[in-house]
């Protein structure tokens, strides 16, 4: 995976956060936040691999 993948993953995380902010259903909010967290972990994993 390349640097552009980490950028894309971070954008996906941001999009998920926006979805979480735009809904009122607590179950949906939690789900979107979990999705955002997963995208962020993927971005961080790519970045960590690149720095090694």
N, C-alpha and C positions, 0 to 999 in steps of 0.2 A: 504494500500500500504506500501511497505517496502523500506528500504534504497536502495536495489538493483534496485527498480523501478526508483528512482531519478537518479541513475547512468546511467541506460538505457536511460532515458529521456534526460539527458545531452549529451549522445553519439548521440542520434538522432538529437539533436540541432546542434552538431558539424558536423554531416554528412550533414545536410541541409546547413550549412555555406559553406562547401566544394563545394556543388552543386552550390551555389550562386557564388562562386569564379570561377567556371569552365565554366560559361556560359557568353555569350556576350549580350544576349537579355535583355534589361532593365526590361521588364515585368516579365521575368522569374527570374531575380535577386531579384526583389521586392517580388515575390511570395515565393521564397526560404527563404528570410530573415523573412518573416512573419511566415513561418512554423517553422523556427529556434526559433523565439520569442515564439511561442506557446509551443514548447517542453520545452523551458527554464522555462516558467511560470509553466508548470506542475511539473517540477523538484523542483522548489522553493516551490510550494504548498505542495508537499510531504514532503520536508524537514521542512517546517514550522509546519506541522501537527505532525511530529515526535518530534519536540522540545517542544511541549506543553504538 
